[in-house]
């Protein structure tokens, strides 16, 4: 009888520990996806600014502001993706 109780208690204690790594892996993947989104927005922001400056359509300040907006949008997308 004691062995049965001991095994049930042990199983009840180990069950959450078994599912915890899967939970951590899921969050890790979400963080990595969010990081990738932020990196992509940085790259796109740089390229957009270069294109804007080359085209000479706007002032440098306007091009810089476009780059900032692009990065800001990328950070928001990463937050949405992460949470």
Buried (B, 14 or more C-beta within 10 A) or exposed (E): EEEEEEEEEEEEEEEEEEEEEEEEEEEEEBEEEBEEBBEEBBEBBEEBBEEBBEEEEEEEEEBBBBBEEBBEEBBEBBEEBBE
